[in-house]
Amino acid sequence: MSLQFLTEEESAAVDAALLTTPEKFLTRLTLSTGKLLVYIAKDLGTTVEALDNQQIIAWFEADSKRKQLEGIQSSVLKWDAKNLTDLPKE
């Protein structure tokens, strides 16, 4: 499943806002995070309000594991971490 975190329209609205560059970054991050939390809650069969830190961490671990075992196209988060040096070795 591929999740679009920020549409072109949303990005354009942020660009047009009277905000500093750091504020625009934080706005984009917040909008994207909201969408991801909704997705995680739905995936776990709960509400965003009921999510706790451990559930969110476990969801990220599961998505990372799926990416490692089945390839990047099987994960929700599509970033490629092959050049990172701090990946856990299993």
PDB file of N, CA, C and O in Angstrom:
ATOM      1  N   MET A   1       0.850  -1.175   0.000  1.00  0.00           N
ATOM      2  CA  MET A   1       0.000   0.000   0.000  1.00  0.00           C
ATOM      3  C   MET A   1       0.884   1.222   0.000  1.00  0.00           C
ATOM      4  O   MET A   1       1.811   1.317   0.805  1.00  0.00           O
ATOM      5  N   SER A   2       0.620   2.142  -0.873  1.00  0.00           N
ATOM      6  CA  SER A   2       1.369   3.387  -0.921  1.00  0.00           C
ATOM      7  C   SER A   2       0.491   4.505  -0.379  1.00  0.00           C
ATOM      8  O   SER A   2      -0.648   4.681  -0.814  1.00  0.00           O
ATOM      9  N   LEU A   3       1.012   5.231   0.541  1.00  0.00           N
ATOM     10  CA  LEU A   3       0.276   6.301   1.194  1.00  0.00           C
ATOM     11  C   LEU A   3       0.848   7.633   0.736  1.00  0.00           C
ATOM     12  O   LEU A   3       2.047   7.873   0.878  1.00  0.00           O
ATOM     13  N   GLN A   4       0.005   8.501   0.189  1.00  0.00           N
ATOM     14  CA  GLN A   4       0.468   9.830  -0.192  1.00  0.00           C
ATOM     15  C   GLN A   4       0.358  10.725   1.031  1.00  0.00           C
ATOM     16  O   GLN A   4      -0.735  10.963   1.545  1.00  0.00           O
ATOM     17  N   PHE A   5       1.477  11.206   1.480  1.00  0.00           N
ATOM     18  CA  PHE A   5       1.507  11.969   2.711  1.00  0.00           C
ATOM     19  C   PHE A   5       1.073  13.415   2.531  1.00  0.00           C
ATOM     20  O   PHE A   5       0.460  13.993   3.429  1.00  0.00           O
ATOM     21  N   LEU A   6       1.376  13.994   1.406  1.00  0.00           N
ATOM     22  CA  LEU A   6       1.034  15.393   1.171  1.00  0.00           C
ATOM     23  C   LEU A   6       0.695  15.558  -0.307  1.00  0.00           C
ATOM     24  O   LEU A   6       1.525  15.282  -1.173  1.00  0.00           O
ATOM     25  N   THR A   7      -0.507  16.002  -0.588  1.00  0.00           N
ATOM     26  CA  THR A   7      -0.906  16.199  -1.982  1.00  0.00           C
ATOM     27  C   THR A   7      -0.249  17.463  -2.527  1.00  0.00           C
ATOM     28  O   THR A   7       0.263  18.290  -1.772  1.00  0.00           O
ATOM     29  N   GLU A   8      -0.274  17.595  -3.839  1.00  0.00           N
ATOM     30  CA  GLU A   8       0.268  18.808  -4.456  1.00  0.00           C
ATOM     31  C   GLU A   8      -0.492  20.042  -3.982  1.00  0.00           C
ATOM     32  O   GLU A   8       0.094  21.105  -3.776  1.00  0.00           O
ATOM     33  N   GLU A   9      -1.797  19.891  -3.814  1.00  0.00           N
ATOM     34  CA  GLU A   9      -2.617  21.018  -3.356  1.00  0.00           C
ATOM     35  C   GLU A   9      -2.253  21.416  -1.927  1.00  0.00           C
ATOM     36  O   GLU A   9      -2.146  22.601  -1.613  1.00  0.00           O
ATOM     37  N   GLU A  10      -2.067  20.425  -1.074  1.00  0.00           N
ATOM     38  CA  GLU A  10      -1.681  20.719   0.314  1.00  0.00           C
ATOM     39  C   GLU A  10      -0.306  21.373   0.358  1.00  0.00           C
ATOM     40  O   GLU A  10      -0.087  22.326   1.106  1.00  0.00           O
ATOM     41  N   SER A  11       0.614  20.858  -0.443  1.00  0.00           N
ATOM     42  CA  SER A  11       1.953  21.436  -0.485  1.00  0.00           C
ATOM     43  C   SER A  11       1.912  22.879  -0.989  1.00  0.00           C
ATOM     44  O   SER A  11       2.611  23.745  -0.463  1.00  0.00           O
ATOM     45  N   ALA A  12       1.096  23.129  -2.002  1.00  0.00           N
ATOM     46  CA  ALA A  12       0.960  24.492  -2.527  1.00  0.00           C
ATOM     47  C   ALA A  12       0.361  25.423  -1.478  1.00  0.00           C
ATOM     48  O   ALA A  12       0.767  26.580  -1.368  1.00  0.00           O
ATOM     49  N   ALA A  13      -0.601  24.923  -0.709  1.00  0.00           N
ATOM     50  CA  ALA A  13      -1.206  25.738   0.349  1.00  0.00           C
ATOM     51  C   ALA A  13      -0.174  26.096   1.413  1.00  0.00           C
ATOM     52  O   ALA A  13      -0.163  27.217   1.920  1.00  0.00           O
ATOM     53  N   VAL A  14       0.692  25.142   1.750  1.00  0.00           N
ATOM     54  CA  VAL A  14       1.754  25.420   2.724  1.00  0.00           C
ATOM     55  C   VAL A  14       2.720  26.442   2.137  1.00  0.00           C
ATOM     56  O   VAL A  14       3.127  27.378   2.825  1.00  0.00           O
ATOM     57  N   ASP A  15       3.090  26.266   0.864  1.00  0.00           N
ATOM     58  CA  ASP A  15       3.992  27.223   0.213  1.00  0.00           C
ATOM     59  C   ASP A  15       3.421  28.634   0.226  1.00  0.00           C
ATOM     60  O   ASP A  15       4.160  29.604   0.394  1.00  0.00           O
ATOM     61  N   ALA A  16       2.107  28.753   0.049  1.00  0.00           N
ATOM     62  CA  ALA A  16       1.462  30.067  -0.011  1.00  0.00           C
ATOM     63  C   ALA A  16       1.263  30.695   1.366  1.00  0.00           C
ATOM     64  O   ALA A  16       1.002  31.894   1.472  1.00  0.00           O
ATOM     65  N   ALA A  17       1.383  29.903   2.400  1.00  0.00           N
ATOM     66  CA  ALA A  17       1.167  30.411   3.759  1.00  0.00           C
ATOM     67  C   ALA A  17       2.263  31.400   4.141  1.00  0.00           C
ATOM     68  O   ALA A  17       3.404  31.293   3.690  1.00  0.00           O
ATOM     69  N   LEU A  18       1.899  32.351   4.969  1.00  0.00           N
ATOM     70  CA  LEU A  18       2.854  33.357   5.433  1.00  0.00           C
ATOM     71  C   LEU A  18       3.640  32.799   6.613  1.00  0.00           C
ATOM     72  O   LEU A  18       3.459  33.204   7.762  1.00  0.00           O
ATOM     73  N   LEU A  19       4.519  31.854   6.286  1.00  0.00           N
ATOM     74  CA  LEU A  19       5.309  31.158   7.297  1.00  0.00           C
ATOM     75  C   LEU A  19       6.775  31.186   6.908  1.00  0.00           C
ATOM     76  O   LEU A  19       7.116  31.321   5.733  1.00  0.00           O
ATOM     77  N   THR A  20       7.637  31.059   7.903  1.00  0.00           N
ATOM     78  CA  THR A  20       9.064  30.929   7.632  1.00  0.00           C
ATOM     79  C   THR A  20       9.333  29.528   7.084  1.00  0.00           C
ATOM     80  O   THR A  20       8.474  28.649   7.163  1.00  0.00           O
ATOM     81  N   THR A  21      10.508  29.331   6.538  1.00  0.00           N
ATOM     82  CA  THR A  21      10.871  28.010   6.009  1.00  0.00           C
ATOM     83  C   THR A  21      10.782  26.930   7.083  1.00  0.00           C
ATOM     84  O   THR A  21      10.212  25.872   6.816  1.00  0.00           O
ATOM     85  N   PRO A  22      11.322  27.146   8.293  1.00  0.00           N
ATOM     86  CA  PRO A  22      11.174  26.110   9.324  1.00  0.00           C
ATOM     87  C   PRO A  22       9.710  25.851   9.694  1.00  0.00           C
ATOM     88  O   PRO A  22       9.328  24.712   9.960  1.00  0.00           O
ATOM     89  N   GLU A  23       8.899  26.905   9.712  1.00  0.00           N
ATOM     90  CA  GLU A  23       7.475  26.731  10.021  1.00  0.00           C
ATOM     91  C   GLU A  23       6.767  25.941   8.917  1.00  0.00           C
ATOM     92  O   GLU A  23       5.887  25.128   9.200  1.00  0.00           O
ATOM     93  N   LYS A  24       7.146  26.179   7.676  1.00  0.00           N
ATOM     94  CA  LYS A  24       6.570  25.413   6.566  1.00  0.00           C
ATOM     95  C   LYS A  24       6.957  23.941   6.679  1.00  0.00           C
ATOM     96  O   LYS A  24       6.131  23.056   6.458  1.00  0.00           O
ATOM     97  N   PHE A  25       8.210  23.687   7.022  1.00  0.00           N
ATOM     98  CA  PHE A  25       8.648  22.303   7.206  1.00  0.00           C
ATOM     99  C   PHE A  25       7.825  21.626   8.303  1.00  0.00           C
ATOM    100  O   PHE A  25       7.337  20.511   8.116  1.00  0.00           O
ATOM    101  N   LEU A  26       7.673  22.292   9.433  1.00  0.00           N
ATOM    102  CA  LEU A  26       6.915  21.719  10.544  1.00  0.00           C
ATOM    103  C   LEU A  26       5.448  21.517  10.165  1.00  0.00           C
ATOM    104  O   LEU A  26       4.829  20.538  10.579  1.00  0.00           O
ATOM    105  N   THR A  27       4.901  22.428   9.389  1.00  0.00           N
ATOM    106  CA  THR A  27       3.515  22.285   8.928  1.00  0.00           C
ATOM    107  C   THR A  27       3.375  21.059   8.042  1.00  0.00           C
ATOM    108  O   THR A  27       2.441  20.275   8.213  1.00  0.00           O
ATOM    109  N   ARG A  28       4.297  20.883   7.094  1.00  0.00           N
ATOM    110  CA  ARG A  28       4.258  19.692   6.225  1.00  0.00           C
ATOM    111  C   ARG A  28       4.406  18.417   7.052  1.00  0.00           C
ATOM    112  O   ARG A  28       3.689  17.440   6.832  1.00  0.00           O
ATOM    113  N   LEU A  29       5.326  18.433   7.991  1.00  0.00           N
ATOM    114  CA  LEU A  29       5.546  17.269   8.850  1.00  0.00           C
ATOM    115  C   LEU A  29       4.293  16.941   9.655  1.00  0.00           C
ATOM    116  O   LEU A  29       3.932  15.773   9.794  1.00  0.00           O
ATOM    117  N   THR A  30       3.638  17.953  10.179  1.00  0.00           N
ATOM    118  CA  THR A  30       2.430  17.751  10.982  1.00  0.00           C
ATOM    119  C   THR A  30       1.290  17.199  10.138  1.00  0.00           C
ATOM    120  O   THR A  30       0.603  16.269  10.561  1.00  0.00           O
ATOM    121  N   LEU A  31       1.081  17.757   8.957  1.00  0.00           N
ATOM    122  CA  LEU A  31       0.032  17.251   8.069  1.00  0.00           C
ATOM    123  C   LEU A  31       0.295  15.794   7.692  1.00  0.00           C
ATOM    124  O   LEU A  31      -0.616  14.965   7.709  1.00  0.00           O
ATOM    125  N   SER A  32       1.538  15.492   7.355  1.00  0.00           N
ATOM    126  CA  SER A  32       1.902  14.123   6.982  1.00  0.00           C
ATOM    127  C   SER A  32       1.752  13.163   8.154  1.00  0.00           C
ATOM    128  O   SER A  32       1.264  12.046   7.988  1.00  0.00           O
ATOM    129  N   THR A  33       2.167  13.594   9.326  1.00  0.00           N
ATOM    130  CA  THR A  33       2.063  12.759  10.520  1.00  0.00           C
ATOM    131  C   THR A  33       0.612  12.435  10.836  1.00  0.00           C
ATOM    132  O   THR A  33       0.287  11.305  11.201  1.00  0.00           O
ATOM    133  N   GLY A  34      -0.250  13.419  10.697  1.00  0.00           N
ATOM    134  CA  GLY A  34      -1.677  13.178  10.933  1.00  0.00           C
ATOM    135  C   GLY A  34      -2.211  12.083  10.034  1.00  0.00           C
ATOM    136  O   GLY A  34      -2.936  11.199  10.490  1.00  0.00           O
ATOM    137  N   LYS A  35      -1.856  12.135   8.755  1.00  0.00           N
ATOM    138  CA  LYS A  35      -2.308  11.104   7.813  1.00  0.00           C
ATOM    139  C   LYS A  35      -1.740   9.738   8.170  1.00  0.00           C
ATOM    140  O   LYS A  35      -2.446   8.732   8.106  1.00  0.00           O
ATOM    141  N   LEU A  36      -0.467   9.699   8.545  1.00  0.00           N
ATOM    142  CA  LEU A  36       0.151   8.422   8.895  1.00  0.00           C
ATOM    143  C   LEU A  36      -0.475   7.838  10.155  1.00  0.00           C
ATOM    144  O   LEU A  36      -0.699   6.630  10.225  1.00  0.00           O
ATOM    145  N   LEU A  37      -0.757   8.667  11.142  1.00  0.00           N
ATOM    146  CA  LEU A  37      -1.397   8.168  12.363  1.00  0.00           C
ATOM    147  C   LEU A  37      -2.785   7.598  12.079  1.00  0.00           C
ATOM    148  O   LEU A  37      -3.172   6.586  12.664  1.00  0.00           O
ATOM    149  N   VAL A  38      -3.525   8.237  11.194  1.00  0.00           N
ATOM    150  CA  VAL A  38      -4.837   7.707  10.806  1.00  0.00           C
ATOM    151  C   VAL A  38      -4.661   6.338  10.150  1.00  0.00           C
ATOM    152  O   VAL A  38      -5.414   5.407  10.437  1.00  0.00           O
ATOM    153  N   TYR A  39      -3.665   6.218   9.266  1.00  0.00           N
ATOM    154  CA  TYR A  39      -3.409   4.938   8.597  1.00  0.00           C
ATOM    155  C   TYR A  39      -3.024   3.861   9.614  1.00  0.00           C
ATOM    156  O   TYR A  39      -3.553   2.750   9.573  1.00  0.00           O
ATOM    157  N   ILE A  40      -2.104   4.188  10.524  1.00  0.00           N
ATOM    158  CA  ILE A  40      -1.655   3.221  11.531  1.00  0.00           C
ATOM    159  C   ILE A  40      -2.829   2.768  12.392  1.00  0.00           C
ATOM    160  O   ILE A  40      -2.993   1.573  12.638  1.00  0.00           O
ATOM    161  N   ALA A  41      -3.632   3.700  12.845  1.00  0.00           N
ATOM    162  CA  ALA A  41      -4.782   3.351  13.686  1.00  0.00           C
ATOM    163  C   ALA A  41      -5.728   2.409  12.946  1.00  0.00           C
ATOM    164  O   ALA A  41      -6.178   1.409  13.505  1.00  0.00           O
ATOM    165  N   LYS A  42      -6.025   2.729  11.700  1.00  0.00           N
ATOM    166  CA  LYS A  42      -6.916   1.869  10.909  1.00  0.00           C
ATOM    167  C   LYS A  42      -6.297   0.486  10.729  1.00  0.00           C
ATOM    168  O   LYS A  42      -6.987  -0.526  10.853  1.00  0.00           O
ATOM    169  N   ASP A  43      -4.998   0.442  10.437  1.00  0.00           N
ATOM    170  CA  ASP A  43      -4.292  -0.826  10.247  1.00  0.00           C
ATOM    171  C   ASP A  43      -4.337  -1.681  11.514  1.00  0.00           C
ATOM    172  O   ASP A  43      -4.410  -2.907  11.435  1.00  0.00           O
ATOM    173  N   LEU A  44      -4.294  -1.041  12.670  1.00  0.00           N
ATOM    174  CA  LEU A  44      -4.307  -1.757  13.951  1.00  0.00           C
ATOM    175  C   LEU A  44      -5.720  -1.946  14.499  1.00  0.00           C
ATOM    176  O   LEU A  44      -5.903  -2.545  15.559  1.00  0.00           O
ATOM    177  N   GLY A  45      -6.706  -1.442  13.783  1.00  0.00           N
ATOM    178  CA  GLY A  45      -8.091  -1.615  14.216  1.00  0.00           C
ATOM    179  C   GLY A  45      -8.455  -0.814  15.452  1.00  0.00           C
ATOM    180  O   GLY A  45      -9.202  -1.281  16.312  1.00  0.00           O
ATOM    181  N   THR A  46      -7.920   0.397  15.533  1.00  0.00           N
ATOM    182  CA  THR A  46      -8.197   1.249  16.681  1.00  0.00           C
ATOM    183  C   THR A  46      -8.384   2.686  16.199  1.00  0.00           C
ATOM    184  O   THR A  46      -8.444   2.937  14.996  1.00  0.00           O
ATOM    185  N   THR A  47      -8.473   3.604  17.118  1.00  0.00           N
ATOM    186  CA  THR A  47      -8.578   5.020  16.770  1.00  0.00           C
ATOM    187  C   THR A  47      -7.241   5.706  17.019  1.00  0.00           C
ATOM    188  O   THR A  47      -6.395   5.199  17.755  1.00  0.00           O
ATOM    189  N   VAL A  48      -7.067   6.852  16.402  1.00  0.00           N
ATOM    190  CA  VAL A  48      -5.845   7.625  16.628  1.00  0.00           C
ATOM    191  C   VAL A  48      -5.720   7.965  18.109  1.00  0.00           C
ATOM    192  O   VAL A  48      -4.632   7.887  18.681  1.00  0.00           O
ATOM    193  N   GLU A  49      -6.832   8.340  18.723  1.00  0.00           N
ATOM    194  CA  GLU A  49      -6.816   8.728  20.136  1.00  0.00           C
ATOM    195  C   GLU A  49      -6.391   7.572  21.044  1.00  0.00           C
ATOM    196  O   GLU A  49      -5.819   7.799  22.111  1.00  0.00           O
ATOM    197  N   ALA A  50      -6.663   6.354  20.631  1.00  0.00           N
ATOM    198  CA  ALA A  50      -6.340   5.193  21.462  1.00  0.00           C
ATOM    199  C   ALA A  50      -4.922   4.671  21.234  1.00  0.00           C
ATOM    200  O   ALA A  50      -4.440   3.847  22.011  1.00  0.00           O
ATOM    201  N   LEU A  51      -4.251   5.134  20.188  1.00  0.00           N
ATOM    202  CA  LEU A  51      -2.886   4.672  19.922  1.00  0.00           C
ATOM    203  C   LEU A  51      -1.965   5.073  21.068  1.00  0.00           C
ATOM    204  O   LEU A  51      -2.067   6.171  21.615  1.00  0.00           O
ATOM    205  N   ASP A  52      -1.067   4.163  21.417  1.00  0.00           N
ATOM    206  CA  ASP A  52      -0.044   4.529  22.392  1.00  0.00           C
ATOM    207  C   ASP A  52       1.331   4.421  21.728  1.00  0.00           C
ATOM    208  O   ASP A  52       1.460   3.900  20.620  1.00  0.00           O
ATOM    209  N   ASN A  53       2.338   4.915  22.414  1.00  0.00           N
ATOM    210  CA  ASN A  53       3.685   4.942  21.846  1.00  0.00           C
ATOM    211  C   ASN A  53       4.162   3.561  21.435  1.00  0.00           C
ATOM    212  O   ASN A  53       4.761   3.409  20.371  1.00  0.00           O
ATOM    213  N   GLN A  54       3.906   2.550  22.260  1.00  0.00           N
ATOM    214  CA  GLN A  54       4.376   1.200  21.955  1.00  0.00           C
ATOM    215  C   GLN A  54       3.736   0.658  20.685  1.00  0.00           C
ATOM    216  O   GLN A  54       4.404  -0.011  19.897  1.00  0.00           O
ATOM    217  N   GLN A  55       2.456   0.934  20.476  1.00  0.00           N
ATOM    218  CA  GLN A  55       1.783   0.485  19.252  1.00  0.00           C
ATOM    219  C   GLN A  55       2.400   1.144  18.019  1.00  0.00           C
ATOM    220  O   GLN A  55       2.591   0.494  16.991  1.00  0.00           O
ATOM    221  N   ILE A  56       2.705   2.419  18.128  1.00  0.00           N
ATOM    222  CA  ILE A  56       3.298   3.136  16.998  1.00  0.00           C
ATOM    223  C   ILE A  56       4.687   2.586  16.701  1.00  0.00           C
ATOM    224  O   ILE A  56       5.027   2.354  15.541  1.00  0.00           O
ATOM    225  N   ILE A  57       5.484   2.379  17.733  1.00  0.00           N
ATOM    226  CA  ILE A  57       6.826   1.820  17.548  1.00  0.00           C
ATOM    227  C   ILE A  57       6.738   0.433  16.927  1.00  0.00           C
ATOM    228  O   ILE A  57       7.470   0.128  15.985  1.00  0.00           O
ATOM    229  N   ALA A  58       5.854  -0.407  17.444  1.00  0.00           N
ATOM    230  CA  ALA A  58       5.691  -1.769  16.912  1.00  0.00           C
ATOM    231  C   ALA A  58       5.248  -1.733  15.453  1.00  0.00           C
ATOM    232  O   ALA A  58       5.696  -2.554  14.652  1.00  0.00           O
ATOM    233  N   TRP A  59       4.374  -0.789  15.098  1.00  0.00           N
ATOM    234  CA  TRP A  59       3.923  -0.679  13.711  1.00  0.00           C
ATOM    235  C   TRP A  59       5.103  -0.327  12.804  1.00  0.00           C
ATOM    236  O   TRP A  59       5.258  -0.913  11.733  1.00  0.00           O
ATOM    237  N   PHE A  60       5.941   0.634  13.233  1.00  0.00           N
ATOM    238  CA  PHE A  60       7.116   1.001  12.441  1.00  0.00           C
ATOM    239  C   PHE A  60       8.074  -0.181  12.309  1.00  0.00           C
ATOM    240  O   PHE A  60       8.637  -0.407  11.238  1.00  0.00           O
ATOM    241  N   GLU A  61       8.261  -0.934  13.390  1.00  0.00           N
ATOM    242  CA  GLU A  61       9.126  -2.114  13.328  1.00  0.00           C
ATOM    243  C   GLU A  61       8.588  -3.136  12.332  1.00  0.00           C
ATOM    244  O   GLU A  61       9.349  -3.708  11.552  1.00  0.00           O
ATOM    245  N   ALA A  62       7.280  -3.364  12.358  1.00  0.00           N
ATOM    246  CA  ALA A  62       6.669  -4.331  11.441  1.00  0.00           C
ATOM    247  C   ALA A  62       6.804  -3.869   9.992  1.00  0.00           C
ATOM    248  O   ALA A  62       7.080  -4.681   9.108  1.00  0.00           O
ATOM    249  N   ASP A  63       6.612  -2.580   9.742  1.00  0.00           N
ATOM    250  CA  ASP A  63       6.750  -2.068   8.379  1.00  0.00           C
ATOM    251  C   ASP A  63       8.195  -2.186   7.908  1.00  0.00           C
ATOM    252  O   ASP A  63       8.448  -2.520   6.750  1.00  0.00           O
ATOM    253  N   SER A  64       9.140  -1.912   8.798  1.00  0.00           N
ATOM    254  CA  SER A  64      10.556  -2.040   8.473  1.00  0.00           C
ATOM    255  C   SER A  64      10.917  -3.496   8.171  1.00  0.00           C
ATOM    256  O   SER A  64      11.639  -3.779   7.215  1.00  0.00           O
ATOM    257  N   LYS A  65      10.413  -4.404   8.988  1.00  0.00           N
ATOM    258  CA  LYS A  65      10.675  -5.839   8.796  1.00  0.00           C
ATOM    259  C   LYS A  65      10.101  -6.307   7.453  1.00  0.00           C
ATOM    260  O   LYS A  65      10.749  -7.051   6.717  1.00  0.00           O
ATOM    261  N   ARG A  66       8.887  -5.864   7.149  1.00  0.00           N
ATOM    262  CA  ARG A  66       8.250  -6.219   5.874  1.00  0.00           C
ATOM    263  C   ARG A  66       9.113  -5.722   4.709  1.00  0.00           C
ATOM    264  O   ARG A  66       9.289  -6.426   3.714  1.00  0.00           O
ATOM    265  N   LYS A  67       9.642  -4.515   4.840  1.00  0.00           N
ATOM    266  CA  LYS A  67      10.499  -3.954   3.795  1.00  0.00           C
ATOM    267  C   LYS A  67      11.767  -4.788   3.634  1.00  0.00           C
ATOM    268  O   LYS A  67      12.197  -5.061   2.513  1.00  0.00           O
ATOM    269  N   GLN A  68      12.365  -5.191   4.758  1.00  0.00           N
ATOM    270  CA  GLN A  68      13.596  -5.978   4.711  1.00  0.00           C
ATOM    271  C   GLN A  68      13.373  -7.358   4.110  1.00  0.00           C
ATOM    272  O   GLN A  68      14.203  -7.843   3.341  1.00  0.00           O
ATOM    273  N   LEU A  69      12.259  -7.993   4.457  1.00  0.00           N
ATOM    274  CA  LEU A  69      11.998  -9.364   4.019  1.00  0.00           C
ATOM    275  C   LEU A  69      11.370  -9.453   2.633  1.00  0.00           C
ATOM    276  O   LEU A  69      11.679 -10.366   1.867  1.00  0.00           O
ATOM    277  N   GLU A  70      10.485  -8.504   2.310  1.00  0.00           N
ATOM    278  CA  GLU A  70       9.702  -8.614   1.079  1.00  0.00           C
ATOM    279  C   GLU A  70      10.016  -7.532   0.049  1.00  0.00           C
ATOM    280  O   GLU A  70       9.516  -7.583  -1.075  1.00  0.00           O
ATOM    281  N   GLY A  71      10.831  -6.564   0.419  1.00  0.00           N
ATOM    282  CA  GLY A  71      11.174  -5.495  -0.510  1.00  0.00           C
ATOM    283  C   GLY A  71      10.396  -4.220  -0.230  1.00  0.00           C
ATOM    284  O   GLY A  71       9.348  -4.228   0.415  1.00  0.00           O
ATOM    285  N   ILE A  72      10.938  -3.144  -0.730  1.00  0.00           N
ATOM    286  CA  ILE A  72      10.403  -1.818  -0.436  1.00  0.00           C
ATOM    287  C   ILE A  72       8.967  -1.640  -0.914  1.00  0.00           C
ATOM    288  O   ILE A  72       8.208  -0.887  -0.304  1.00  0.00           O
ATOM    289  N   GLN A  73       8.579  -2.312  -1.985  1.00  0.00           N
ATOM    290  CA  GLN A  73       7.218  -2.141  -2.510  1.00  0.00           C
ATOM    291  C   GLN A  73       6.156  -2.748  -1.606  1.00  0.00           C
ATOM    292  O   GLN A  73       4.979  -2.410  -1.728  1.00  0.00           O
ATOM    293  N   SER A  74       6.554  -3.641  -0.698  1.00  0.00           N
ATOM    294  CA  SER A  74       5.577  -4.266   0.202  1.00  0.00           C
ATOM    295  C   SER A  74       5.344  -3.449   1.468  1.00  0.00           C
ATOM    296  O   SER A  74       4.437  -3.748   2.245  1.00  0.00           O
ATOM    297  N   SER A  75       6.154  -2.426   1.674  1.00  0.00           N
ATOM    298  CA  SER A  75       6.021  -1.617   2.883  1.00  0.00           C
ATOM    299  C   SER A  75       5.159  -0.385   2.622  1.00  0.00           C
ATOM    300  O   SER A  75       4.933  -0.002   1.475  1.00  0.00           O
ATOM    301  N   VAL A  76       4.691   0.216   3.684  1.00  0.00           N
ATOM    302  CA  VAL A  76       3.920   1.459   3.576  1.00  0.00           C
ATOM    303  C   VAL A  76       4.869   2.634   3.381  1.00  0.00           C
ATOM    304  O   VAL A  76       4.644   3.489   2.525  1.00  0.00           O
ATOM    305  N   LEU A  77       5.917   2.670   4.170  1.00  0.00           N
ATOM    306  CA  LEU A  77       6.904   3.746   4.093  1.00  0.00           C
ATOM    307  C   LEU A  77       7.955   3.354   3.067  1.00  0.00           C
ATOM    308  O   LEU A  77       8.662   2.363   3.251  1.00  0.00           O
ATOM    309  N   LYS A  78       8.063   4.109   2.009  1.00  0.00           N
ATOM    310  CA  LYS A  78       8.855   3.711   0.846  1.00  0.00           C
ATOM    311  C   LYS A  78      10.283   4.243   0.831  1.00  0.00           C
ATOM    312  O   LYS A  78      10.972   4.104  -0.179  1.00  0.00           O
ATOM    313  N   TRP A  79      10.740   4.840   1.907  1.00  0.00           N
ATOM    314  CA  TRP A  79      12.101   5.349   1.845  1.00  0.00           C
ATOM    315  C   TRP A  79      13.080   4.187   1.805  1.00  0.00           C
ATOM    316  O   TRP A  79      12.833   3.119   2.365  1.00  0.00           O
ATOM    317  N   ASP A  80      14.191   4.422   1.134  1.00  0.00           N
ATOM    318  CA  ASP A  80      15.214   3.397   0.962  1.00  0.00           C
ATOM    319  C   ASP A  80      16.327   3.671   1.961  1.00  0.00           C
ATOM    320  O   ASP A  80      16.977   4.715   1.906  1.00  0.00           O
ATOM    321  N   ALA A  81      16.540   2.748   2.859  1.00  0.00           N
ATOM    322  CA  ALA A  81      17.508   2.952   3.940  1.00  0.00           C
ATOM    323  C   ALA A  81      18.807   2.194   3.711  1.00  0.00           C
ATOM    324  O   ALA A  81      19.562   1.980   4.659  1.00  0.00           O
ATOM    325  N   LYS A  82      19.085   1.785   2.483  1.00  0.00           N
ATOM    326  CA  LYS A  82      20.252   0.934   2.255  1.00  0.00           C
ATOM    327  C   LYS A  82      21.578   1.627   2.547  1.00  0.00           C
ATOM    328  O   LYS A  82      22.584   0.952   2.764  1.00  0.00           O
ATOM    329  N   ASN A  83      21.605   2.950   2.556  1.00  0.00           N
ATOM    330  CA  ASN A  83      22.852   3.658   2.810  1.00  0.00           C
ATOM    331  C   ASN A  83      23.027   4.074   4.270  1.00  0.00           C
ATOM    332  O   ASN A  83      24.031   4.694   4.620  1.00  0.00           O
ATOM    333  N   LEU A  84      22.073   3.743   5.111  1.00  0.00           N
ATOM    334  CA  LEU A  84      22.191   4.100   6.522  1.00  0.00           C
ATOM    335  C   LEU A  84      23.110   3.113   7.224  1.00  0.00           C
ATOM    336  O   LEU A  84      23.119   1.923   6.911  1.00  0.00           O
ATOM    337  N   THR A  85      23.874   3.615   8.167  1.00  0.00           N
ATOM    338  CA  THR A  85      24.816   2.748   8.865  1.00  0.00           C
ATOM    339  C   THR A  85      24.283   2.249  10.196  1.00  0.00           C
ATOM    340  O   THR A  85      24.914   1.406  10.833  1.00  0.00           O
ATOM    341  N   ASP A  86      23.133   2.753  10.629  1.00  0.00           N
ATOM    342  CA  ASP A  86      22.628   2.381  11.950  1.00  0.00           C
ATOM    343  C   ASP A  86      21.475   1.383  11.896  1.00  0.00           C
ATOM    344  O   ASP A  86      20.730   1.258  12.868  1.00  0.00           O
ATOM    345  N   LEU A  87      21.312   0.675  10.786  1.00  0.00           N
ATOM    346  CA  LEU A  87      20.249  -0.313  10.687  1.00  0.00           C
ATOM    347  C   LEU A  87      20.553  -1.498  11.595  1.00  0.00           C
ATOM    348  O   LEU A  87      21.697  -1.948  11.658  1.00  0.00           O
ATOM    349  N   PRO A  88      19.556  -2.005  12.292  1.00  0.00           N
ATOM    350  CA  PRO A  88      19.793  -3.171  13.147  1.00  0.00           C
ATOM    351  C   PRO A  88      20.085  -4.402  12.302  1.00  0.00           C
ATOM    352  O   PRO A  88      19.494  -4.597  11.240  1.00  0.00           O
ATOM    353  N   LYS A  89      20.990  -5.213  12.780  1.00  0.00           N
ATOM    354  CA  LYS A  89      21.325  -6.472  12.111  1.00  0.00           C
ATOM    355  C   LYS A  89      20.553  -7.580  12.794  1.00  0.00           C
ATOM    356  O   LYS A  89      20.603  -7.720  14.016  1.00  0.00           O
ATOM    357  N   GLU A  90      19.834  -8.372  12.002  1.00  0.00           N
ATOM    358  CA  GLU A  90      19.071  -9.476  12.593  1.00  0.00           C
ATOM    359  C   GLU A  90      19.563 -10.793  12.072  1.00  0.00           C
ATOM    360  O   GLU A  90      19.043 -11.842  12.454  1.00  0.00           O
TER     361      GLU A  90
END
